[in-house]
Amino acid sequence: MSIRTLKNYAEGKWVTPLSANETLYNAVTGDAIFSAGSEGLDFGAMMHYARKTGGRNLRKLTFQERGRMLKALALYLQERKEEFYKISAFTGATRADSWVDIEGGIGNLFSYASLRRQFPDERYYVDGDIAKLSKNNTFIGHHIMVPKEGLAVHINAYNFPVWGMLEKIAVNLFAGVPAIVKPASITSYLTEAVFEAIIQSNILPEGSLQLVCGSARGILDTIQTEDIVTFTGSASTGKMLKSHPRIISEAVPFNMEADSLNCCILGSDVTPNMPEFDIFIKEVVREITTKAGQKCTAVRRIIVPENRVEDVQIALGKRLSTNTIGDPSIKEVRMGPLAGVSQRKEVREKVEMLAKSQNIVIGSLDQFDVMGADKEKGAFMAPIIFFNDNPFEKTDCHDIEAFGPVSTIMPYKDIDEAIDLSRMGKGSLVSSVITADDDLAKEIVLGTASMHGRILILNSDCAKESTGHGSPMPMLVHGGPGRAGGGEEMGGKRGVMHYLQRTAIQGSPTTITRITNVYQQYGKQHEYDKHPFKKYFEELEVGETLVTAKHTVTETDITNFANVSGDNFYAHMDATSLEGTIFEGRVAHGYFILSKAAGLFVDAKKGPVLLNYGIDECRFTKPVYPGTTIGVKLTVKEKVAQEKRTPEDIKKGIVKWLVDVYDQTGETVAIATILTMVKMQNQD
């Protein structure tokens, strides 16, 4: 049968390679189905196009606009997911495997779209708190973060051709940085299908993404200082790329997520009759069989108490005996083939290496059945479980990874040995602890955390809703120390920061306010005759301030607030109990001060302010005693526009106000940021 040549997407157009010398195969049948190549591509020109066209277009958008862009793209791909499932079957993935890859990847887009709520409606991000650098507060420092004016080069692994792309581009696109995506050639046909849908959607600005399906030798030769390179795959390839002369000379950030020897620990408290024992067995089996064990997070080391080795081995054997291997399109099949015959050959070689120092106790390289396919033509392999009776001396299991359905049971005598064994993997992406003893869990976590990027603690309380050992979450970092590469991906806001340049800025509070568009305390304030609560969202200006009338606090105020709130704390109500405290007399409730402040600055009549949205960063900085006179300065601190959720929705935005409550000496007694939802004047 004729095979189709995959196209690359470069400089805004689809490009057929001049030659396609890489043949790609159906993992189930072994038939050649596609070819790939990159001859004719000018990587330097692609990078220039990304920086000058893609980067410029993305940086014109605010974080809010980029978030909405990702949401629209996620919805578009979600509508077309069944097309991707059909192609995914060629990779050997079952429906469940493909769900993780396809819908998990789309889920990352949704997650980063929702992250916009933590960012301003600006093209930059103001990070952290003000640094006061002078006695009289005329000179301050702050940090601003702007998108790097380079591009991201994503070099991805073959095991997750959709998730691997989408989980990375969700972050760089949200940050405002374009990307070139280089999937592993063996499964790049699935990446190409999803990428083609992305381009057809016409949702992303021109130049945001480019694709290289074939070999990309030389792609790093024109990398520059503001670029970012990410790599997912084997540690050996990652180290080679990380040492590229351009990476070193240009000081290019290199994020590496390498395959690692992850572990799953059974707590010494768990017995076979406990639910945690079954949870452990299910988790290990799932990690061995999902994607046929071709996961950077798969469990490679099964660490169990020495008196539970036989129980675990028997339970794993029973569970794996029901695992049906075969054509993933067949409903009864639970595990498909590896991604290709070349991968099977490599895994078999690693199994033979491991077999020199430990024994196979479950499974066989040759004796297994396959449903609906030819065992030899397809890249099929049965799960293999080793037992290592002395993992402190026979250490191949801590050094050699068979990237397939292969794992090793190893015993420990006490919790210190379990911790030591987990650390002998020299750094991993994830480890799991299954125990019903929270104190034991704490000891293991604190003893192992420095060598693992993520730790999952499972018991009967959380197992049903757990996302599992092998599932990185968009809002949590994915990566690990040592062998795992030392990098971080995703992580919510943390991931976005990798694509932004943090710069310290110094100047007067007024100047820093103008630069950041966030009011800085002690900056100039502007008073107007019109009450700010009578103004629409568009009319309000950052730095606009209302100076209120004043109120003298009385003992009656304190007593009445105690009666209404039920707060009869001794410092407010019992003047005879204050000896040895910091208070000189009965002190007003902090929340009374804040409530009274609201009474002073609120305009009671109906207007553009729709509701109170919340309070941030509230502090009571000085005691307020009866006889103290307080006033309020209410200043527009920041504005964040919101999109309409439905056509019937009201156009509005969130206004953050700095509430500075001061006494008759001019000293601040309470300070807070309150949020209001304010209607926009233009509802079109």
GUZAFI-644018 format. One line per 10 residues: number of its first residue (from 0); their letters; for each residue x, z negated, y of C-alpha. Coordinates in nm, 2 decimals, always signed. Layout:
NUM	A	X:Z:Y | ...
// end
This chain:
0	MSIRTLKNYA	+0.00:+0.00:+0.00 | +0.11:+0.06:+0.36 | +0.22:-0.24:+0.56 | +0.17:-0.30:+0.93 | +0.45:-0.37:+1.17 | +0.39:-0.67:+1.38 | +0.42:-0.62:+1.76 | +0.61:-0.83:+2.01 | +0.46:-0.91:+2.35 | +0.72:-0.87:+2.62
10	EGKWVTPLSA	+0.70:-0.84:+3.00 | +0.32:-0.82:+2.99 | +0.27:-0.55:+2.72 | +0.27:-0.51:+2.34 | +0.59:-0.36:+2.21 | +0.65:-0.21:+1.87 | +1.01:-0.28:+1.76 | +1.24:+0.02:+1.72 | +1.30:-0.10:+1.36 | +1.13:-0.36:+1.15
20	NETLYNAVTG	+1.38:-0.47:+0.88 | +1.21:-0.80:+0.79 | +0.94:-0.77:+0.52 | +0.67:-1.03:+0.50 | +0.48:-1.11:+0.18 | +0.15:-1.25:+0.07 | +0.24:-1.60:-0.07 | -0.03:-1.58:-0.33 | +0.02:-1.23:-0.47 | +0.38:-1.15:-0.37
30	DAIFSAGSEG	+0.27:-0.82:-0.21 | +0.44:-0.70:+0.10 | +0.18:-0.71:+0.38 | +0.37:-0.69:+0.71 | +0.71:-0.61:+0.86 | +0.87:-0.75:+1.17 | +1.16:-0.68:+1.40 | +1.28:-0.73:+1.75 | +1.51:-0.43:+1.81 | +1.46:-0.29:+2.15
40	LDFGAMMHYA	+1.37:-0.61:+2.32 | +1.57:-0.72:+2.63 | +1.56:-1.10:+2.61 | +1.73:-1.13:+2.95 | +1.46:-0.91:+3.11 | +1.19:-1.11:+2.93 | +1.33:-1.43:+3.07 | +1.35:-1.29:+3.42 | +0.99:-1.18:+3.40 | +0.88:-1.52:+3.28
50	RKTGGRNLRK	+1.06:-1.71:+3.56 | +0.96:-1.47:+3.84 | +0.61:-1.37:+3.74 | +0.48:-1.63:+3.49 | +0.63:-1.93:+3.66 | +0.52:-1.82:+4.01 | +0.17:-1.76:+3.89 | +0.14:-2.09:+3.70 | +0.29:-2.30:+3.99 | +0.02:-2.17:+4.22
60	LTFQERGRML	-0.23:-2.37:+4.01 | -0.29:-2.74:+4.04 | -0.28:-2.97:+3.74 | -0.66:-2.97:+3.75 | -0.68:-2.59:+3.74 | -0.43:-2.57:+3.46 | -0.63:-2.83:+3.26 | -0.94:-2.63:+3.30 | -0.75:-2.32:+3.20 | -0.65:-2.48:+2.87
70	KALALYLQER	-1.00:-2.60:+2.80 | -1.13:-2.24:+2.85 | -0.86:-2.11:+2.62 | -0.94:-2.37:+2.35 | -1.31:-2.28:+2.36 | -1.22:-1.91:+2.33 | -1.00:-1.96:+2.03 | -1.25:-2.20:+1.87 | -1.51:-1.92:+1.87 | -1.27:-1.69:+1.67
80	KEEFYKISAF	-1.12:-1.94:+1.43 | -1.28:-1.78:+1.12 | -1.06:-1.47:+1.18 | -0.76:-1.69:+1.17 | -0.86:-1.87:+0.85 | -0.88:-1.53:+0.67 | -0.52:-1.45:+0.77 | -0.40:-1.80:+0.71 | -0.48:-1.76:+0.33 | -0.20:-1.51:+0.31
90	TGATRADSWV	+0.05:-1.80:+0.39 | -0.07:-1.99:+0.08 | -0.27:-2.24:+0.28 | -0.60:-2.38:+0.15 | -0.90:-2.42:+0.38 | -0.80:-2.78:+0.44 | -0.44:-2.68:+0.51 | -0.55:-2.42:+0.75 | -0.78:-2.66:+0.93 | -0.48:-2.88:+1.02
100	DIEGGIGNLF	-0.29:-2.57:+1.14 | -0.56:-2.38:+1.32 | -0.81:-2.64:+1.45 | -0.54:-2.90:+1.49 | -0.36:-2.66:+1.72 | -0.67:-2.58:+1.91 | -0.73:-2.95:+1.93 | -0.40:-2.99:+2.11 | -0.53:-2.75:+2.38 | -0.84:-2.96:+2.42
110	SYASLRRQFP	-0.63:-3.28:+2.44 | -0.40:-3.15:+2.71 | -0.70:-3.01:+2.90 | -0.84:-3.36:+2.92 | -0.51:-3.50:+3.04 | -0.59:-3.35:+3.38 | -0.78:-3.67:+3.46 | -0.45:-3.85:+3.48 | -0.30:-3.60:+3.72 | -0.38:-3.51:+4.08
120	DERYYVDGDI	-0.55:-3.20:+4.21 | -0.20:-3.09:+4.33 | +0.08:-2.87:+4.21 | +0.31:-3.17:+4.18 | +0.29:-3.53:+4.06 | +0.38:-3.85:+4.24 | +0.55:-4.08:+4.00 | +0.56:-4.46:+4.00 | +0.55:-4.70:+4.29 | +0.70:-4.70:+4.63
130	AKLSKNNTFI	+1.05:-4.85:+4.67 | +1.08:-5.05:+4.98 | +1.43:-4.98:+5.12 | +1.42:-5.16:+5.46 | +1.33:-5.50:+5.60 | +1.07:-5.37:+5.84 | +0.92:-5.11:+5.60 | +1.02:-4.81:+5.81 | +1.23:-4.65:+5.54 | +1.10:-4.62:+5.18
140	GHHIMVPKEG	+1.17:-4.42:+4.86 | +0.95:-4.26:+4.61 | +0.96:-4.01:+4.32 | +0.80:-3.67:+4.31 | +0.79:-3.44:+4.01 | +0.76:-3.06:+4.04 | +0.75:-2.79:+3.77 | +1.09:-2.66:+3.67 | +1.13:-2.30:+3.78 | +1.25:-2.18:+3.45
150	LAVHINAYNF	+1.08:-2.11:+3.12 | +1.04:-2.27:+2.78 | +1.18:-2.10:+2.47 | +1.00:-2.23:+2.16 | +1.17:-2.16:+1.83 | +0.92:-2.27:+1.57 | +0.91:-2.33:+1.19 | +0.71:-2.13:+0.93 | +0.50:-2.41:+0.80 | +0.25:-2.44:+1.09
160	PVWGMLEKIA	+0.24:-2.09:+1.26 | -0.06:-2.19:+1.48 | -0.02:-2.56:+1.54 | +0.35:-2.51:+1.60 | +0.28:-2.27:+1.89 | -0.03:-2.43:+2.04 | +0.10:-2.79:+2.04 | +0.40:-2.68:+2.24 | +0.25:-2.43:+2.49 | -0.03:-2.67:+2.57
170	VNLFAGVPAI	+0.23:-2.90:+2.73 | +0.44:-2.64:+2.91 | +0.14:-2.45:+3.05 | -0.02:-2.77:+3.17 | +0.31:-2.85:+3.34 | +0.32:-2.51:+3.51 | +0.61:-2.36:+3.31 | +0.58:-2.02:+3.12 | +0.71:-1.97:+2.76 | +0.85:-1.73:+2.51
180	VKPASITSYL	+0.73:-1.81:+2.16 | +0.95:-1.73:+1.86 | +0.77:-1.81:+1.54 | +0.95:-1.81:+1.20 | +0.92:-1.45:+1.08 | +0.78:-1.53:+0.74 | +0.44:-1.64:+0.87 | +0.46:-1.48:+1.22 | +0.16:-1.25:+1.13 | -0.07:-1.55:+1.18
190	TEAVFEAIIQ	+0.09:-1.65:+1.50 | +0.06:-1.29:+1.62 | -0.32:-1.29:+1.55 | -0.38:-1.60:+1.75 | -0.14:-1.48:+2.03 | -0.33:-1.15:+2.05 | -0.65:-1.35:+2.10 | -0.49:-1.55:+2.38 | -0.39:-1.23:+2.56 | -0.73:-1.07:+2.50
200	SNILPEGSLQ	-0.90:-1.37:+2.66 | -0.73:-1.29:+2.99 | -0.75:-1.66:+3.08 | -0.38:-1.72:+3.14 | -0.20:-1.59:+3.45 | +0.03:-1.29:+3.40 | +0.37:-1.37:+3.26 | +0.26:-1.71:+3.12 | +0.34:-1.63:+2.75 | +0.56:-1.38:+2.56
210	LVCGSARGIL	+0.60:-1.34:+2.18 | +0.89:-1.24:+1.95 | +0.79:-1.20:+1.59 | +1.11:-1.06:+1.45 | +1.46:-1.19:+1.46 | +1.57:-1.33:+1.79 | +1.95:-1.33:+1.77 | +2.09:-1.36:+2.11 | +1.78:-1.50:+2.27 | +1.98:-1.80:+2.41
220	DTIQTEDIVT	+2.25:-1.58:+2.56 | +2.08:-1.56:+2.90 | +1.93:-1.91:+2.91 | +1.96:-2.09:+3.25 | +1.97:-2.44:+3.40 | +1.60:-2.48:+3.47 | +1.50:-2.35:+3.12 | +1.40:-2.57:+2.83 | +1.45:-2.49:+2.46 | +1.25:-2.65:+2.18
230	FTGSASTGKM	+1.33:-2.61:+1.82 | +1.14:-2.71:+1.50 | +1.30:-2.65:+1.16 | +1.60:-2.75:+0.96 | +1.86:-2.99:+1.10 | +2.14:-2.74:+1.02 | +1.99:-2.46:+1.22 | +1.90:-2.70:+1.50 | +2.25:-2.83:+1.53 | +2.38:-2.47:+1.55
240	LKSHPRIISE	+2.14:-2.38:+1.83 | +2.20:-2.70:+2.01 | +2.57:-2.62:+2.03 | +2.52:-2.27:+2.18 | +2.77:-2.22:+2.47 | +2.49:-2.15:+2.72 | +2.30:-2.46:+2.62 | +2.61:-2.66:+2.69 | +2.74:-2.48:+3.00 | +2.40:-2.47:+3.17
250	AVPFNMEADS	+2.31:-2.82:+3.07 | +1.98:-2.69:+2.93 | +1.74:-2.95:+2.78 | +1.72:-2.90:+2.40 | +1.43:-3.07:+2.22 | +1.49:-3.07:+1.84 | +1.23:-3.17:+1.58 | +1.40:-3.14:+1.25 | +1.28:-3.19:+0.89 | +1.35:-3.55:+0.78
260	LNCCILGSDV	+1.33:-3.77:+0.47 | +1.02:-3.96:+0.57 | +0.91:-4.26:+0.36 | +0.60:-4.45:+0.26 | +0.64:-4.83:+0.19 | +0.41:-5.03:-0.04 | +0.39:-5.39:+0.08 | +0.50:-5.66:-0.16 | +0.17:-5.83:-0.11 | -0.03:-5.53:-0.26
270	TPNMPEFDIF	-0.15:-5.55:-0.62 | -0.32:-5.27:-0.82 | -0.67:-5.44:-0.78 | -0.65:-5.43:-0.40 | -0.80:-5.15:-0.19 | -0.46:-5.11:-0.02 | -0.31:-4.99:-0.36 | -0.55:-4.70:-0.38 | -0.50:-4.62:-0.01 | -0.12:-4.60:-0.09
280	IKEVVREITT	-0.17:-4.37:-0.38 | -0.41:-4.14:-0.19 | -0.18:-4.12:+0.11 | +0.13:-4.03:-0.10 | -0.06:-3.77:-0.30 | -0.20:-3.61:+0.01 | +0.14:-3.59:+0.17 | +0.29:-3.43:-0.14 | +0.02:-3.17:-0.19 | -0.10:-3.08:+0.16
290	KAGQKCTAVR	+0.06:-2.74:+0.26 | +0.23:-2.77:-0.08 | +0.46:-3.04:+0.07 | +0.59:-2.80:+0.34 | +0.56:-3.04:+0.62 | +0.83:-3.19:+0.84 | +0.63:-3.52:+0.81 | +0.58:-3.51:+0.43 | +0.66:-3.83:+0.23 | +1.00:-3.77:+0.06
300	RIIVPENRVE	+1.07:-4.13:-0.04 | +0.82:-4.36:-0.20 | +0.94:-4.72:-0.16 | +0.77:-4.97:-0.38 | +0.83:-5.33:-0.50 | +1.03:-5.32:-0.83 | +0.74:-5.50:-1.01 | +0.50:-5.22:-0.91 | +0.70:-4.91:-1.00 | +0.52:-4.86:-1.33
310	DVQIALGKRL	+0.18:-4.91:-1.17 | +0.26:-4.66:-0.90 | +0.40:-4.41:-1.14 | +0.10:-4.42:-1.36 | -0.15:-4.40:-1.07 | +0.04:-4.11:-0.91 | +0.05:-3.93:-1.25 | -0.33:-3.96:-1.30 | -0.41:-3.85:-0.94 | -0.17:-3.55:-0.95
320	STNTIGDPSI	-0.30:-3.44:-1.29 | -0.63:-3.35:-1.12 | -0.45:-3.14:-0.86 | -0.55:-2.78:-0.92 | -0.28:-2.52:-0.82 | -0.37:-2.16:-0.75 | -0.52:-1.90:-0.51 | -0.63:-2.11:-0.21 | -0.94:-1.88:-0.17 | -1.08:-2.04:-0.49
330	KEVRMGPLAG	-1.30:-2.34:-0.41 | -1.16:-2.56:-0.69 | -0.80:-2.51:-0.58 | -0.64:-2.81:-0.40 | -0.29:-2.68:-0.36 | -0.17:-2.32:-0.28 | +0.18:-2.17:-0.32 | +0.47:-2.22:-0.09 | +0.50:-1.98:+0.20 | +0.72:-1.74:+0.01
340	VSQRKEVREK	+0.93:-1.68:-0.30 | +1.24:-1.74:-0.10 | +1.12:-2.09:-0.01 | +1.04:-2.16:-0.37 | +1.39:-2.06:-0.48 | +1.54:-2.29:-0.21 | +1.32:-2.58:-0.32 | +1.40:-2.53:-0.69 | +1.77:-2.54:-0.60 | +1.72:-2.87:-0.42
350	VEMLAKSQNI	+1.53:-3.01:-0.71 | +1.81:-2.93:-0.94 | +2.06:-3.10:-0.71 | +1.84:-3.41:-0.69 | +1.80:-3.41:-1.07 | +2.18:-3.48:-1.11 | +2.13:-3.84:-0.99 | +1.77:-3.92:-1.07 | +1.50:-3.84:-1.33 | +1.18:-3.63:-1.30
360	VIGSLDQFDV	+0.90:-3.86:-1.42 | +0.60:-3.65:-1.31 | +0.57:-3.27:-1.31 | +0.79:-2.98:-1.42 | +0.95:-2.68:-1.26 | +0.81:-2.44:-1.52 | +0.53:-2.61:-1.72 | +0.22:-2.59:-1.51 | -0.09:-2.38:-1.48 | -0.21:-2.17:-1.19
370	MGADKEKGAF	-0.57:-2.07:-1.12 | -0.66:-1.72:-1.01 | -0.31:-1.59:-0.95 | +0.02:-1.49:-1.12 | +0.25:-1.79:-1.13 | +0.56:-1.57:-1.11 | +0.45:-1.32:-0.85 | +0.32:-1.59:-0.61 | +0.53:-1.87:-0.47 | +0.37:-2.14:-0.68
380	MAPIIFFNDN	+0.53:-2.47:-0.76 | +0.39:-2.79:-0.92 | +0.45:-3.14:-0.76 | +0.77:-3.30:-0.87 | +0.81:-3.68:-0.87 | +1.15:-3.84:-0.93 | +1.23:-4.20:-1.01 | +1.56:-4.34:-0.88 | +1.65:-4.67:-1.05 | +1.93:-4.75:-0.81
390	PFEKTDCHDI	+1.87:-4.59:-0.47 | +2.15:-4.79:-0.30 | +2.41:-4.63:-0.52 | +2.24:-4.30:-0.61 | +2.20:-4.18:-0.26 | +2.12:-3.81:-0.29 | +1.75:-3.89:-0.23 | +1.85:-4.01:+0.12 | +2.05:-3.70:+0.19 | +1.89:-3.40:+0.02
400	EAFGPVSTIM	+1.54:-3.27:+0.12 | +1.35:-3.04:-0.11 | +1.10:-2.89:+0.14 | +0.81:-2.87:-0.09 | +0.59:-3.09:-0.31 | +0.88:-3.31:-0.41 | +0.93:-3.69:-0.36 | +1.12:-3.98:-0.52 | +0.99:-4.33:-0.62 | +1.25:-4.60:-0.55
410	PYKDIDEAID	+1.22:-4.98:-0.61 | +1.31:-5.27:-0.38 | +1.36:-5.64:-0.45 | +1.26:-5.79:-0.12 | +1.15:-5.69:+0.23 | +1.51:-5.66:+0.36 | +1.58:-5.41:+0.09 | +1.27:-5.21:+0.17 | +1.38:-5.20:+0.54 | +1.73:-5.09:+0.44
420	LSRMGKGSLV	+1.60:-4.82:+0.21 | +1.38:-4.68:+0.49 | +1.67:-4.67:+0.73 | +1.90:-4.49:+0.48 | +1.71:-4.17:+0.56 | +1.93:-4.17:+0.88 | +1.64:-4.11:+1.11 | +1.29:-3.97:+1.04 | +0.98:-3.84:+1.21 | +0.74:-4.09:+1.05
430	SSVITADDDL	+0.72:-4.37:+0.80 | +0.41:-4.55:+0.66 | +0.36:-4.91:+0.56 | +0.06:-5.00:+0.34 | +0.00:-5.37:+0.34 | -0.28:-5.62:+0.39 | -0.04:-5.87:+0.54 | +0.00:-5.82:+0.92 | +0.30:-6.05:+0.94 | +0.47:-5.84:+0.67
440	AKEIVLGTAS	+0.37:-5.53:+0.86 | +0.53:-5.67:+1.18 | +0.85:-5.75:+1.00 | +0.88:-5.40:+0.86 | +0.79:-5.23:+1.19 | +1.04:-5.43:+1.39 | +1.31:-5.38:+1.12 | +1.26:-5.00:+1.10 | +1.13:-4.88:+1.43 | +1.47:-4.79:+1.57
450	MHGRILILNS	+1.51:-4.52:+1.30 | +1.16:-4.37:+1.30 | +0.97:-4.17:+1.56 | +0.63:-4.30:+1.44 | +0.51:-4.57:+1.21 | +0.17:-4.57:+1.05 | +0.04:-4.91:+0.93 | -0.25:-4.88:+0.69 | -0.49:-5.13:+0.54 | -0.85:-5.14:+0.44
460	DCAKESTGHG	-0.96:-5.20:+0.80 | -0.84:-4.87:+0.93 | -0.78:-4.64:+0.64 | -1.12:-4.46:+0.66 | -1.07:-4.35:+1.02 | -0.69:-4.31:+1.00 | -0.56:-3.96:+1.08 | -0.29:-4.01:+0.81 | +0.08:-4.03:+0.77 | +0.14:-3.66:+0.83
470	SPMPMLVHGG	-0.07:-3.60:+1.14 | +0.11:-3.62:+1.48 | -0.14:-3.70:+1.76 | -0.13:-3.50:+2.09 | -0.12:-3.82:+2.30 | +0.16:-3.98:+2.10 | +0.52:-3.86:+2.08 | +0.62:-3.65:+1.78 | +0.99:-3.66:+1.71 | +1.24:-3.90:+1.57
480	PGRAGGGEEM	+1.61:-4.02:+1.60 | +1.91:-3.92:+1.40 | +1.84:-3.66:+1.13 | +1.50:-3.59:+1.28 | +1.67:-3.44:+1.59 | +1.64:-3.71:+1.85 | +1.37:-3.52:+2.05 | +1.01:-3.58:+2.15 | +0.72:-3.34:+2.16 | +0.36:-3.40:+2.28
490	GGKRGVMHYL	+0.32:-3.76:+2.38 | +0.05:-3.69:+2.64 | +0.19:-3.75:+2.99 | +0.53:-3.82:+2.85 | +0.55:-3.47:+2.71 | +0.45:-3.31:+3.04 | +0.73:-3.49:+3.22 | +0.99:-3.30:+3.01 | +0.89:-2.98:+3.20 | +0.90:-3.14:+3.54
500	QRTAIQGSPT	+1.19:-3.23:+3.76 | +1.19:-3.58:+3.89 | +1.34:-3.61:+4.24 | +1.38:-3.92:+4.45 | +1.27:-3.87:+4.81 | +1.35:-4.10:+5.10 | +1.21:-4.13:+5.45 | +0.95:-4.30:+5.66 | +0.62:-4.40:+5.51 | +0.45:-4.14:+5.73
510	TITRITNVYQ	+0.68:-3.86:+5.63 | +0.65:-3.95:+5.26 | +0.27:-3.96:+5.30 | +0.28:-3.60:+5.44 | +0.50:-3.47:+5.16 | +0.31:-3.63:+4.87 | -0.04:-3.62:+5.02 | -0.08:-3.98:+4.90 | -0.09:-4.25:+5.17 | +0.21:-4.48:+5.16
520	QYGKQHEYDK	+0.15:-4.83:+5.29 | +0.30:-4.89:+5.64 | +0.26:-4.52:+5.73 | +0.07:-4.41:+6.04 | -0.31:-4.45:+6.02 | -0.57:-4.24:+6.20 | -0.89:-4.40:+6.33 | -1.20:-4.20:+6.41 | -1.54:-4.29:+6.56 | -1.73:-4.16:+6.25
530	HPFKKYFEEL	-1.75:-4.41:+5.96 | -1.56:-4.25:+5.66 | -1.85:-4.33:+5.43 | -2.06:-4.08:+5.64 | -1.81:-3.80:+5.57 | -1.82:-3.55:+5.29 | -1.52:-3.51:+5.05 | -1.38:-3.21:+5.24 | -1.39:-3.39:+5.57 | -1.19:-3.70:+5.47
540	EVGETLVTAK	-0.82:-3.69:+5.55 | -0.54:-3.88:+5.37 | -0.43:-4.16:+5.61 | -0.77:-4.18:+5.78 | -0.84:-4.55:+5.84 | -1.14:-4.78:+5.92 | -1.05:-5.11:+6.08 | -1.34:-5.34:+6.02 | -1.49:-5.64:+6.20 | -1.36:-5.98:+6.10
550	HTVTETDITN	-1.51:-6.28:+5.91 | -1.40:-6.64:+5.91 | -1.42:-6.80:+5.56 | -1.60:-7.13:+5.53 | -1.65:-7.39:+5.26 | -2.01:-7.27:+5.23 | -1.88:-6.92:+5.14 | -1.68:-7.07:+4.86 | -1.96:-7.29:+4.73 | -2.22:-7.00:+4.75
560	FANVSGDNFY	-1.99:-6.76:+4.56 | -1.92:-7.02:+4.29 | -2.30:-7.06:+4.25 | -2.36:-6.69:+4.23 | -2.06:-6.60:+4.00 | -2.05:-6.92:+3.79 | -1.68:-6.94:+3.87 | -1.62:-7.32:+3.93 | -1.25:-7.32:+3.87 | -1.11:-7.65:+4.00
570	AHMDATSLEG	-0.89:-7.49:+4.28 | -1.21:-7.36:+4.44 | -1.44:-7.66:+4.39 | -1.24:-7.98:+4.35 | -1.01:-8.08:+4.64 | -0.91:-8.40:+4.45 | -0.75:-8.20:+4.17 | -0.49:-8.01:+4.37 | -0.20:-8.25:+4.35 | +0.10:-8.07:+4.18
580	TIFEGRVAHG	-0.05:-7.73:+4.25 | +0.06:-7.46:+4.50 | -0.27:-7.51:+4.69 | -0.31:-7.71:+5.01 | -0.69:-7.74:+4.98 | -0.99:-7.57:+4.84 | -0.91:-7.20:+4.81 | -1.15:-6.90:+4.83 | -1.20:-6.70:+4.51 | -1.00:-6.38:+4.51
590	YFILSKAAGL	-1.31:-6.19:+4.41 | -1.50:-6.34:+4.70 | -1.23:-6.20:+4.93 | -1.26:-5.86:+4.77 | -1.64:-5.88:+4.78 | -1.64:-5.98:+5.14 | -1.40:-5.70:+5.22 | -1.65:-5.46:+5.07 | -1.92:-5.61:+5.28 | -1.71:-5.55:+5.59
600	FVDAKKGPVL	-1.62:-5.19:+5.52 | -1.92:-5.05:+5.34 | -2.17:-4.84:+5.54 | -2.51:-4.93:+5.39 | -2.70:-4.62:+5.47 | -2.74:-4.33:+5.22 | -2.46:-4.07:+5.27 | -2.21:-3.86:+5.08 | -2.07:-4.16:+4.89 | -2.25:-4.14:+4.55
610	LNYGIDECRF	-2.11:-4.45:+4.37 | -1.82:-4.70:+4.33 | -1.60:-4.56:+4.05 | -1.37:-4.86:+4.00 | -1.08:-5.07:+4.12 | -0.71:-5.02:+4.05 | -0.40:-5.23:+4.13 | -0.58:-5.53:+4.27 | -0.36:-5.82:+4.39 | -0.43:-6.15:+4.57
620	TKPVYPGTTI	-0.11:-6.21:+4.76 | -0.18:-6.52:+4.98 | -0.43:-6.81:+4.94 | -0.73:-6.80:+5.18 | -0.85:-7.14:+5.29 | -1.16:-7.23:+5.49 | -1.10:-7.14:+5.85 | -0.90:-6.83:+5.77 | -1.02:-6.52:+5.95 | -0.99:-6.20:+5.75
630	GVKLTVKEKV	-1.03:-5.83:+5.83 | -0.99:-5.51:+5.64 | -0.81:-5.18:+5.69 | -0.97:-4.92:+5.46 | -0.75:-4.61:+5.43 | -0.80:-4.28:+5.25 | -0.51:-4.29:+5.00 | -0.57:-3.99:+4.78 | -0.83:-3.73:+4.70 | -0.90:-3.56:+4.36
640	AQEKRTPEDI	-1.16:-3.29:+4.33 | -1.37:-3.27:+4.02 | -1.52:-2.97:+3.85 | -1.89:-2.93:+3.79 | -1.97:-3.01:+3.43 | -2.30:-2.81:+3.43 | -2.45:-2.56:+3.67 | -2.69:-2.84:+3.78 | -2.42:-3.08:+3.85 | -2.33:-3.19:+4.20
650	KKGIVKWLVD	-1.99:-3.08:+4.34 | -1.79:-3.39:+4.41 | -1.45:-3.56:+4.41 | -1.29:-3.90:+4.36 | -1.15:-4.06:+4.68 | -0.90:-4.34:+4.63 | -0.90:-4.59:+4.92 | -0.63:-4.85:+5.00 | -0.81:-5.18:+5.08 | -0.57:-5.40:+5.28
660	VYDQTGETVA	-0.73:-5.74:+5.36 | -0.53:-5.94:+5.62 | -0.56:-6.27:+5.79 | -0.53:-6.38:+6.16 | -0.15:-6.36:+6.14 | -0.16:-6.00:+6.03 | -0.03:-6.09:+5.68 | -0.19:-5.93:+5.38 | -0.40:-6.17:+5.16 | -0.54:-5.91:+4.92
670	IATILTMVKM	-0.47:-5.55:+4.84 | -0.64:-5.31:+4.61 | -0.72:-4.94:+4.55 | -1.09:-4.87:+4.51 | -1.23:-4.54:+4.39 | -1.55:-4.38:+4.51 | -1.73:-4.06:+4.40 | -1.80:-3.86:+4.71 | -2.02:-3.55:+4.74 | -1.88:-3.22:+4.87
680	QNQD	-2.05:-3.06:+5.17 | -2.02:-2.71:+5.02 | -2.23:-2.70:+4.70 | -2.20:-2.32:+4.65
// end
